[in-house]
Amino acid sequence: QSPTEHDHTTFLLNNEANEIDLSWDDMFQQLIEFRNVHGHTQVPQSSGMLGKWVEHQRQEARLLNQGKRSSLPQYRCWQLENIGFF
């Protein structure tokens, strides 16, 4: 693999990671808006994408707290904790 091909691959991987982070950040912002309107972060699962996202974050946080493999990094868990998610 030439240096140019390697740089291109790294660039694509970095962009994919940024898109994932952006998506998480977007959902986190929606959660903050929900909390500001409703006074809590207990989003019903039936409320669509945000509800499903919230449930997934709770599942991943439980795994993290149990010392199991989780897709939720600790710093994201702290972000959720700071807005009263738990």
Wavefront OBJ file of the C-alpha trace (Angstrom):
o trace
v 0.000 0.000 0.000
v 1.482 3.317 -1.031
v 1.659 6.231 1.437
v -1.089 7.962 -0.533
v -3.409 4.948 -0.258
v -2.648 4.650 3.454
v -3.366 8.364 4.011
v -6.643 8.036 2.132
v -7.684 5.012 4.225
v -6.783 6.800 7.448
v -8.723 9.847 6.284
v -11.808 7.740 5.554
v -11.601 5.995 8.920
v -11.200 9.293 10.726
v -14.183 10.748 8.884
v -16.313 7.724 9.776
v -15.341 8.124 13.437
v -16.199 11.819 13.276
v -19.609 11.028 11.774
v -20.299 8.571 14.586
v -19.235 11.133 17.186
v -21.291 13.833 15.510
v -24.319 11.570 15.568
v -23.802 10.853 19.287
v -23.343 14.572 19.968
v -26.515 15.366 18.019
v -28.522 12.851 20.047
v -26.977 14.139 23.264
v -28.105 17.663 22.332
v -31.616 16.354 21.675
v -31.559 14.718 25.096
v -30.551 18.010 26.719
v -33.407 19.762 24.896
v -35.816 17.042 26.064
v -34.593 17.482 29.651
v -34.985 21.259 29.425
v -38.597 20.881 28.293
v -39.678 17.935 30.472
v -37.404 18.300 33.505
v -36.012 14.737 33.256
v -34.157 12.383 30.927
v -36.628 9.475 31.051
v -37.408 9.488 27.327
v -40.036 6.856 26.469
v -38.761 4.229 24.027
v -41.917 4.778 22.019
v -40.897 8.372 21.292
v -38.823 7.379 18.272
v -35.143 7.718 17.618
v -34.294 9.602 20.824
v -36.094 7.026 22.973
v -34.233 4.165 21.318
v -30.927 6.023 21.629
v -31.525 6.690 25.348
v -32.312 3.026 26.006
v -29.148 1.989 24.167
v -27.055 4.407 26.248
v -28.552 2.980 29.437
v -27.796 -0.589 28.323
v -24.221 0.302 27.427
v -23.732 2.188 30.714
v -24.937 -0.887 32.645
v -22.383 -3.036 30.826
v -19.654 -0.486 31.535
v -20.571 -0.377 35.238
v -20.456 -4.181 35.385
v -16.941 -4.127 33.950
v -18.130 -5.721 30.721
v -17.371 -4.712 27.168
v -19.323 -1.611 26.188
v -19.459 0.681 23.176
v -19.954 3.647 25.541
v -16.625 5.265 26.432
v -16.225 6.419 30.027
v -16.058 10.078 29.004
v -19.461 9.790 27.336
v -20.824 8.196 30.501
v -19.565 11.220 32.445
v -21.258 13.547 29.951
v -24.553 11.742 30.521
v -24.012 11.775 34.270
v -23.427 15.544 34.222
v -26.918 16.176 32.852
v -28.646 13.898 35.386
v -29.063 10.911 33.084
v -28.505 8.356 35.845
l 1 2 3 4 5 6 7 8 9 10 11 12 13 14 15 16 17 18 19 20 21 22 23 24 25 26 27 28 29 30 31 32 33 34 35 36 37 38 39 40 41 42 43 44 45 46 47 48 49 50 51 52 53 54 55 56 57 58 59 60 61 62 63 64 65 66 67 68 69 70 71 72 73 74 75 76 77 78 79 80 81 82 83 84 85 86
